[in-house]
Amino acid sequence: MILNSEFNVPGFSLFRVDRSNGHRGGGVLLFVNSGMNAVEVKMTSTFFQQVWCKVKIMNGDELYIGVCYRSPNTVLFRQQRTIGYYVT
């Protein structure tokens, strides 16, 4: 297992989700500028490897930032519908 400290980037917050099926490697990670005060959030989707956070933007609204991994053998159409759910 790789420790968070091995990904340390000064001035950035790290959010990560490791591959959970026991295989070596994989997972996703997201770096966000520490000054943005990002907070990790959990989203429900068909993506097994995903990580999301939210930040407050100038007008007080919340901006969601995420990273999802789509396996090359995954049916793209189903994933496009899922992505549209988050964008709309």
Order of alpha helices (4+ residues) and beta strands (2+ residues): beta-beta-beta-beta-beta-alpha
